[in-house]
C-alpha cells in the first residue's frame, strides 16, 4: 500500500516505492511542494499534479526526477516559470501547463525562449497559453510577447556604465596607492617648466647664474643650506617656490663649484 501525506514533511513510503513509474495527485491543495517527497521514487516517469494550486516549479530542481518523461501541471496557479528547472529534467518529453495565469513580462522571457527553441520536449498547446498579467496584456498570447524588449530597456546600458565605473574605481585606487608621488612630481616639474618658459619671454637670456625651484616644505633648507654657500656678490640668483609662485631676487655670492 502507498501512503501519502500533504503536510510540509510529506514523503512517499512503501517498500516498493523505488520502482514506482507513475504518480497522479490531482485536485490537491499543495500550494508549495517539498522536493523530499519525491526522493524515494527516483525512477518516476509520469507525474500528474494538475488542479493542485501549485504556484512554483522550483521543487523540481532538487526532486531527483531525472527519469521523468511526462509532466502535467495544468490548471494550477503558476504565473512565472524558471526555465532552468528543465535542466534538471533531462528525460522530459511532454509538458502540459495549460490554464495557468501566466505573466507576460520579462520574468518569463527565458521560458518563452525555451518553449520556442527546445526540440526535445513537447509543450502541449504552448501556442495557446494566454496572459493573465499585467492587465494591459490580459488575453494576449504568451508566445506573442516580444522578449527583445527585455534587452532594450536600458539594462545593457546600465551594465556597460556600471562596468566602466568599477574599472575606473579600480584604476583610481591603483594610481593613488602606487603612482601618486610620480604624478605629483610630474605635475610640479611641468608647472616649473611653464613658469620658466613664461619668465624667459619677459627677460634677457642668461640674466641669472642660478635658478632654484623648491617645494614649500623645503624653503627652510634652501635658505639655510644653499643661500649661505654661494660666493659671488656680482651675480643674482632667483629662488622660486613652485607652490606659492613667490620669487625672491637677491644679491648673493655664487661659487659655481659648490653646485
MIDREN-459862 format. One record per atom (N, C-alpha, C, CB): residue in three letters; z negated, x, y. Coordinates in steps of 0.05 Angstrom, whole numbers, plus 5000, padded with zeros to 4 digits. Each point is the difference from the previous one (the first is absolute). Glycine has a CB too. Layout:
N
ALAZXY
...
// end
This chain:
259
UNK500050174976
UNK500049835024
UNK500050185025
UNK497549634975
UNK503950295045
UNK500350155025
UNK498149885021
UNK504850124989
UNK493450045022
UNK498149905020
UNK500850105027
UNK496350004966
UNK503749815054
UNK500750065027
UNK497749925019
UNK504949954990
UNK494950185032
UNK498249925022
UNK501550045026
UNK495850114973
UNK503549745047
UNK501450015026
UNK498150105022
UNK503149634986
UNK494950525006
UNK498250115020
UNK500950285007
UNK496249724981
UNK502450415038
UNK500750265009
UNK500050214978
UNK498249885045
UNK500250074934
UNK499850194978
UNK501749924976
UNK495450115015
UNK506649734991
UNK501749894979
UNK501350214983
UNK500949615029
UNK498950364944
UNK501350184981
UNK501049834977
UNK497150395014
UNK505049714973
UNK501049874976
UNK498850154976
UNK504349855023
UNK494350004960
UNK498650134978
UNK500949874974
UNK496050115030
UNK505050054952
UNK500749914973
UNK500650254984
UNK501949555017
UNK497650434958
UNK500450234983
UNK502950084999
UNK496049874973
UNK505949945030
UNK502850064999
UNK501449975027
UNK500049844953
UNK498450185069
UNK501149965027
UNK502050225006
UNK495849785014
UNK503850464975
UNK501850225006
UNK502949954991
UNK496150304996
UNK504349504985
UNK502749944990
UNK501249765014
UNK498750204956
UNK499949695064
UNK500949765014
UNK502650065015
UNK495349835004
UNK506750004993
UNK502650045013
UNK500649805022
UNK501650194957
UNK497249585042
UNK500649795019
UNK497449865009
UNK504549934979
UNK495350025047
UNK497649885011
UNK500749815023
UNK497350414988
UNK501849345010
UNK500549805021
UNK497349905011
UNK504349864977
UNK495550165049
UNK497649905014
UNK500949835024
UNK497350424986
UNK503949365009
UNK501049835021
UNK497949825012
UNK504450014977
UNK496049915048
UNK498449815014
UNK497050085000
UNK503349644987
UNK496250605017
UNK497350105004
UNK499550055029
UNK499950214954
UNK497749875053
UNK499350065028
UNK498850285002
UNK499349515010
UNK502350684983
UNK499150285000
UNK499450105029
UNK502650084958
UNK499149845061
UNK499950115027
UNK500450305000
UNK496949635013
UNK501350514975
UNK500350294996
UNK499650064971
UNK498450115047
UNK503250064942
UNK499850074972
UNK499150294997
UNK503649674988
UNK494550384995
UNK499150274994
UNK501850124979
UNK495249875011
UNK505750374995
UNK501850144981
UNK498750064974
UNK502450205039
UNK494949814960
UNK498650074975
UNK500549804977
UNK496650225028
UNK504149534980
UNK500449804979
UNK502450064982
UNK497849665030
UNK504150514981
UNK502450064985
UNK499950264985
UNK502549745034
UNK495450414970
UNK499950264987
UNK499949994970
UNK497650165040
UNK501149634948
UNK500049994970
UNK502749924988
UNK495249895003
UNK506850035014
UNK502549904988
UNK502450175012
UNK498049534995
UNK502150724999
UNK502050185012
UNK502949954990
UNK496450335005
UNK503849514973
UNK502749954988
UNK501149735008
UNK498850294962
UNK500049585058
UNK500949745009
UNK502850025011
UNK495349875011
UNK506449944981
UNK502849995008
UNK500749765018
UNK501150254958
UNK497449545039
UNK500549755015
UNK497449915013
UNK503949874969
UNK496350085057
UNK497649915015
UNK500849785019
UNK497950464996
UNK500749315001
UNK500649775017
UNK497449935015
UNK503549824968
UNK496650235059
UNK497849945017
UNK500849805022
UNK498150464991
UNK503749375003
UNK501049815020
UNK497849795007
UNK504750064982
UNK495549845042
UNK498249795010
UNK497150084998
UNK503449664987
UNK496050585021
UNK497350114997
UNK498750085026
UNK501250154955
UNK500149795068
UNK499050055026
UNK499650305005
UNK497849565000
UNK503850604987
UNK499850305004
UNK501250075027
UNK500350084950
UNK498450115064
UNK500850085027
UNK501250285001
UNK496549705018
UNK502950464962
UNK500950285000
UNK500850104972
UNK497150085040
UNK504850114959
UNK500850124975
UNK498850274995
UNK504249745003
UNK494050345014
UNK498950284999
UNK498650054974
UNK499549995049
UNK499549814937
UNK498550044975
UNK501950124979
UNK497049625011
UNK505650354992
UNK501950104980
UNK500250305000
UNK502549585004
UNK496750555018
UNK500250295002
UNK498250144980
UNK501149955048
UNK496649934946
UNK498150134982
UNK499649854973
UNK497750175041
UNK504049634955
UNK499649834976
UNK501150134974
UNK500249605030
UNK501250624973
UNK501250144976
UNK501749814984
UNK496050304999
UNK506049575014
UNK501849824987
UNK502850134999
UNK497349605015
UNK502950634975
UNK502550154999
UNK502149874981
UNK497550425011
UNK501549414971
UNK501949874981
UNK500849735009
UNK497950254964
UNK501149655059
UNK500649735009
UNK502949975007
UNK495349975017
UNK506049824972
UNK502849945005
UNK500449755017
UNK501150234957
UNK497349575038
UNK500349745013
UNK497549945016
UNK503049834962
UNK497450115064
UNK497749945018
UNK500749755017
UNK498750505001
UNK499749304995
UNK500449755015
UNK497649965019
UNK502649794961
UNK498050215065
UNK498049975021
UNK500949785019
UNK498750484996
UNK502749324994
UNK501049785017
UNK497749825009
UNK504450024976
UNK496049855047
UNK498149815010
UNK497250115005
UNK502649654976
UNK497350585036
UNK497550125008
UNK499850025030
UNK499850274957
UNK498449895054
UNK499650025029
UNK500750285009
UNK496449664999
UNK505650464989
UNK500950275007
UNK501850005024
UNK499650144952
UNK499650005069
UNK501650005025
UNK501250285005
UNK497149655019
UNK501650564971
UNK501050275004
UNK500050144973
UNK498350025048
UNK503950114945
UNK500250154975
UNK500450295005
UNK502049604978
UNK496250565011
UNK500250295002
UNK501850104978
UNK495350045020
UNK507150064988
UNK502050074980
UNK499150234982
UNK503449855032
UNK494650314976
UNK499150224983
UNK498749904974
UNK499350285041
UNK499949464959
UNK498949884976
UNK501850034976
UNK497549685028
UNK505150294977
UNK502050004978
UNK500450284988
UNK502249615022
UNK496850604991
UNK500150264989
UNK498250024976
UNK501150205045
UNK496949634954
UNK498050004978
UNK500849814978
UNK496550125033
UNK505849754970
UNK501149824979
UNK502850104992
UNK497349605019
UNK502850634968
UNK502650124994
UNK501849844981
UNK497850445008
UNK501049384977
UNK501649844980
UNK500849735010
UNK497650254964
UNK501649685060
UNK500449735010
UNK503049935003
UNK495750035025
UNK505249754962
UNK502849925002
UNK500349725012
UNK500950284960
UNK496949575043
UNK500149735011
UNK497649955017
UNK502649834960
UNK498050075065
UNK497849945019
UNK500649745014
UNK499150495007
UNK498949334993
UNK500349745013
UNK497849975021
UNK502049804959
UNK498850195066
UNK498249975023
UNK500749755016
UNK499350505002
UNK501949314985
UNK500849755014
UNK497749855012
UNK503949974968
UNK496749905054
UNK498149825013
UNK497450145009
UNK501949634973
UNK498450615038
UNK497850145013
UNK500550005030
UNK499250294959
UNK498749705057
UNK500349995029
UNK500550275013
UNK496949615000
UNK505650494997
UNK500650275009
UNK500050035030
UNK502850054959
UNK496550195050
UNK500050075028
UNK502650165006
UNK494950005002
UNK506649905017
UNK502550145007
UNK499550185024
UNK502849614984
UNK495850615009
UNK499450215020
UNK500450274986
UNK496749695026
UNK502850524990
UNK500550274989
UNK498150074977
UNK501550135045
UNK496349724952
UNK498250054978
UNK501449964973
UNK496249855028
UNK505949984972
UNK501549954975
UNK502750154999
UNK497849564998
UNK502650625021
UNK502650145001
UNK500550164974
UNK499650035050
UNK498350104940
UNK500350164976
UNK500749834976
UNK496850335018
UNK501949434980
UNK500649824977
UNK502849895002
UNK495149884998
UNK505850055026
UNK502749905004
UNK502150214991
UNK498449715038
UNK501150544970
UNK501950214992
UNK499950044970
UNK499350235044
UNK498449754944
UNK499750034971
UNK501649784985
UNK495550225006
UNK504249535003
UNK501449774988
UNK503050055001
UNK496249695012
UNK504850415010
UNK502950035004
UNK501150244985
UNK499549795044
UNK498950424953
UNK501150254988
UNK499250044971
UNK499850195045
UNK498149684945
UNK499050044973
UNK502149894980
UNK495249985016
UNK505350194964
UNK502049934979
UNK498849924974
UNK503150315022
UNK494349754974
UNK498849954974
UNK498849724997
UNK499050494998
UNK499649435023
UNK498549754999
UNK501549765012
UNK495850275002
UNK504449524983
UNK501249755010
UNK497949855016
UNK503349984961
UNK497149985064
UNK498249855017
UNK501049715000
UNK498750415029
UNK500049424956
UNK500949724997
UNK500249855026
UNK498150014954
UNK504349895053
UNK500449855025
UNK499250155025
UNK499349594973
UNK500950685026
UNK499250165023
UNK501549935025
UNK498850364969
UNK503749565029
UNK501649935023
UNK499249745013
UNK503750264980
UNK494449595006
UNK499249745011
UNK497150015010
UNK503149784968
UNK495650455032
UNK497350025010
UNK500049935030
UNK498850354965
UNK499449485043
UNK499949905028
UNK497650115015
UNK502449584985
UNK498150475040
UNK497850105017
UNK498149775009
UNK503050375016
UNK494549694984
UNK498049815010
UNK498750105026
UNK499149854953
UNK501050405051
UNK498850135024
UNK501950215011
UNK495349914984
UNK504850145042
UNK498649845021
UNK501449735004
UNK498650435022
UNK500349424996
UNK501049725004
UNK502950015009
UNK495449855011
UNK505350355005
UNK502850025011
UNK502150044978
UNK498050185042
UNK501149924934
UNK501950064979
UNK499649814976
UNK500150485015
UNK498249334988
UNK499449824978
UNK502549854991
UNK495349955016
UNK505250054958
UNK502449864989
UNK502350194997
UNK498449595021
UNK501650644991
UNK502250194996
UNK499650154973
UNK500550055051
UNK501750074940
UNK499950154974
UNK498850275004
UNK504049754984
UNK494350334996
UNK498650255001
UNK502050245001
UNK496249794976
UNK505950195007
UNK501950224998
UNK501950025024
UNK499749964951
UNK500249845067
UNK501650015024
UNK498550155023
UNK502249564986
UNK495350505009
UNK498650155021
UNK501250285003
UNK495749744989
UNK504950335036
UNK501350265006
UNK497950225001
UNK503649765026
UNK496250394952
UNK498050224999
UNK500650235019
UNK499249874952
UNK503350145058
UNK500750215018
UNK498349995026
UNK504650004981
UNK494649765027
UNK498449975024
UNK497350144997
UNK502349565010
UNK496950484965
UNK497450134996
UNK500150305007
UNK499049674964
UNK503550445037
UNK500450285006
UNK500950045029
UNK501050094952
UNK499649685061
UNK501050025027
UNK498049895021
UNK504649964982
UNK492950015009
UNK498049895018
UNK498450215016
UNK499649624969
UNK501550625031
UNK498750225015
UNK498250184983
UNK500149705039
UNK499550234935
UNK498350164983
UNK501050284997
UNK498749594976
UNK504050445022
UNK501150274997
UNK499650165026
UNK503549824968
UNK496850055055
UNK499550145025
UNK497150085002
UNK503749745021
UNK494550084970
UNK497150075001
UNK499550244982
UNK498849525009
UNK502550494968
UNK499650224981
UNK500950265013
UNK500749694961
UNK501750315051
UNK501050255013
UNK498150085023
UNK504749874988
UNK494449945028
UNK498350065022
UNK497350124991
UNK502149635026
UNK496750254954
UNK497550104990
UNK500350274987
UNK498549534992
UNK503850524994
UNK500450264988
UNK500350215022
UNK502349784961
UNK499250175060
UNK500250195022
UNK497350055013
UNK504749845008
UNK493749964995
UNK497450035012
UNK498250184983
UNK500549555021
UNK499650414953
UNK498450174982
UNK500950295001
UNK499249604970
UNK503450445029
UNK501150285001
UNK499250135027
UNK503849864970
UNK496449995052
UNK499350105026
UNK497150085001
UNK503649735021
UNK494750104968
UNK497150054999
UNK499450264985
UNK499149515003
UNK502250524973
UNK499550244984
UNK501050255014
UNK500449724959
UNK502050265054
UNK501150225015
UNK498250085023
UNK504649864986
UNK494449945028
UNK498250065023
UNK497550144991
UNK501849605024
UNK497050304954
UNK497650124989
UNK500550294992
UNK498549554984
UNK503850505003
UNK500750284992
UNK500350185024
UNK502349824959
UNK499150095061
UNK500550175024
UNK497350055014
UNK504649815006
UNK493749994996
UNK497550045014
UNK498250204985
UNK500349535018
UNK499650454956
UNK498250174984
UNK501150294996
UNK498449594978
UNK504250445022
UNK501150274993
UNK501750135022
UNK499949844953
UNK501150005065
UNK501950125020
UNK499249955029
UNK503549944966
UNK494149955039
UNK499449925027
UNK499850245019
UNK497749614982
UNK501250625007
UNK499750245017
UNK502750125006
UNK495450084981
UNK506449925000
UNK502750105005
UNK501449835021
UNK500250174953
UNK499549575045
UNK501349835020
UNK498850045028
UNK501049674964
UNK496350365036
UNK498750045026
UNK500950265013
UNK496049744984
UNK504150474999
UNK500950265011
UNK502949985010
UNK496950244968
UNK504849635016
UNK502949975008
UNK500249845026
UNK501350024952
UNK497049775051
UNK500149855025
UNK499350175024
UNK498849594974
UNK499050565024
UNK499250175022
UNK502050225006
UNK495249904989
UNK506050204990
UNK502150215004
UNK502449885015
UNK498450244958
UNK502449525034
UNK502249875013
UNK499449935029
UNK501449824956
UNK496150095048
UNK499149945027
UNK500050245018
UNK497249634982
UNK501950605008
UNK500050255015
UNK502950095006
UNK495750134978
UNK506149825003
UNK502850075004
UNK501249845024
UNK500550124951
UNK498949625049
UNK501049835022
UNK498850095026
UNK500549624968
UNK496950445032
UNK498750085025
UNK501250265010
UNK495749774985
UNK504850424997
UNK501150255007
UNK502849975011
UNK497250234965
UNK504449595023
UNK502749955009
UNK500049885028
UNK501549934952
UNK496649895053
UNK499949885026
UNK499250215021
UNK498749574979
UNK499550615014
UNK499150205019
UNK502250205007
UNK495449954981
UNK506350124999
UNK502150195005
UNK502149905021
UNK499350174953
UNK501149575047
UNK501949895019
UNK499050025029
UNK501649694964
UNK495850335040
UNK498950005027
UNK499150275010
UNK498549544990
UNK502050674995
UNK499150275009
UNK502050214991
UNK495249854998
UNK504650395014
UNK501850224993
UNK499250114973
UNK500650115048
UNK501449984937
UNK499350124974
UNK498350255002
UNK504349814982
UNK494150244998
UNK498350234999
UNK498050015023
UNK503750254977
UNK495449525032
UNK498150005022
UNK497250084990
UNK502649645022
UNK496950304952
UNK497450074989
UNK500350204978
UNK498349555012
UNK499850634986
UNK499950204978
UNK498849884975
UNK499750365034
UNK498749444969
UNK498649884977
UNK499749705003
UNK497550434992
UNK502849434987
UNK499749715000
UNK498449934975
UNK504349925026
UNK493549954977
UNK498249934978
UNK499749704999
UNK497550455003
UNK503149434974
UNK499549714996
UNK497749984981
UNK504949885008
UNK493249964998
UNK497649984984
UNK499049714998
UNK498850475012
UNK499749484967
UNK498749744996
UNK497549985017
UNK501849984953
UNK497649775055
UNK497749965017
UNK497450104988
UNK502349605018
UNK497650404955
UNK497650104987
UNK499850315001
UNK500149594970
UNK502150545036
UNK500050295000
UNK499950115029
UNK502650004958
UNK496949835062
UNK500150095027
UNK497950215006
UNK501749555013
UNK495950424976
UNK497950195005
UNK500750274989
UNK496749644999
UNK504450364976
UNK500850254987
UNK502250145016
UNK498749814955
UNK503350045055
UNK502250125015
UNK499050155025
UNK503049644983
UNK495250235032
UNK499150125025
UNK497850224994
UNK501049575024
UNK497850414953
UNK498050204993
UNK501150254987
UNK496849634994
UNK505350344989
UNK501150224985
UNK502650115012
UNK497949804960
UNK503950035049
UNK502650095009
UNK500050075030
UNK502149734964
UNK496950095051
UNK500150045030
UNK498750265009
UNK499949505004
UNK497750584986
UNK498850245009
UNK501450264991
UNK495749755000
UNK506050234980
UNK501150254988
UNK502750085013
UNK497749894958
UNK503649945057
UNK502550085012
UNK499650205022
UNK501949554989
UNK500250625016
UNK499550245016
UNK502050075022
UNK497750164960
UNK503549655053
UNK501850075021
UNK499749805023
UNK503350204967
UNK495649885055
UNK499449815022
UNK502449915015
UNK495650215004
UNK506749924991
UNK502449935015
UNK501649774988
UNK500250485015
UNK499149454961
UNK501449794986
UNK498549744999
UNK502250354972
UNK499249435022
UNK498749744997
UNK500449904971
UNK500849895049
UNK497349974942
UNK500349864974
UNK499249715004
UNK499150434974
UNK502149405010
UNK499349715002
UNK498849914974
UNK503749925033
UNK494049954969
UNK498749894976
UNK500349705002
UNK496650384997
UNK504549504982
UNK500549725000
UNK498749864976
UNK504450085024
UNK493949724982
UNK498849844979
UNK502049794992
UNK495350085017
UNK505649924957
UNK502249834992
UNK499149714996
UNK502250394978
UNK495149565022
UNK499149734998
UNK499649875027
UNK497850124957
UNK501050035062
UNK499549885026
UNK502250075020
UNK495150034991
UNK506750165001
UNK502250095017
UNK498950105026
UNK503249674979
UNK494650465021
UNK498850125024
UNK500750305000
UNK496249665000
UNK505150435022
UNK500950275002
UNK498250155020
UNK504749874990
UNK494750385003
UNK498450175017
UNK501550275004
UNK495649794984
UNK505250275041
UNK501450255006
UNK498050185015
UNK504649775001
UNK495350474990
UNK498150195013
UNK501050284997
UNK496249694991
UNK503050485029
UNK500650294997
UNK498250124980
UNK501550025048
UNK499750094931
UNK498350124979
UNK501250274992
UNK498749544983
UNK499750615005
UNK500850264989
UNK501449964973
UNK496250245024
UNK506149894973
UNK501549964974
UNK500450274988
UNK502349595017
UNK496750434959
UNK500550244984
UNK501749914976
UNK495550235014
UNK507149824988
UNK501849894980
UNK499450104972
UNK503449975035
UNK495450254962
UNK499450114974
UNK497849834986
UNK501350465015
UNK497249395001
UNK497949844988
UNK501049744988
UNK496850205033
UNK505749734973
UNK501049744990
UNK501250024972
UNK500949865047
// end
